[in-house]
Amino acid sequence: MRRVLWSPLGLTLYERDVLDYLETQGESAMRRVRSDIDWAIQLLAQRPIGRPARISGTYEKGVVGQPYIIAYTLLPRDDGEADDLLIMRIVHTSRDWPPGGWPR
């Protein structure tokens, strides 16, 4: 299985924009959404089946049952193991996402 890595900015934005917001919605909401996102990431680590994304060199995969998109890229390894999965961002589907750039 691929290693899952987070870009530093992607992790910071996930914690701030997603988890901090969900915390205001209640503990059970936060746990449910976080679990669904974690599950989707684990599935991508096994089989990265996302579509080519709006930003060159990245891919997107929706989180089933949730209004979030996982934006990721694959990083080749030198040791012959499967590419690493680098999570770039977790984006809410309501965000304004311009072509070729990250949501604001």
Number of C-alpha atoms within 10 A of each C-alpha: 14 18 14 15 17 15 13 12 12 18 16 13 17 18 14 12 14 18 17 13 13 19 13 10 11 10 10 11 14 18 14 13 19 16 12 17 21 13 14 18 20 17 13 19 21 14 12 19 12 17 12 15 16 16 15 11 10 17 21 23 20 19 18 12 9 14 12 21 20 21 24 28 22 19 14 12 10 8 7 7 11 16 19 17 24 20 23 23 23 23 23 17 13 9 11 11 14 11 11 10 10 15 14 7
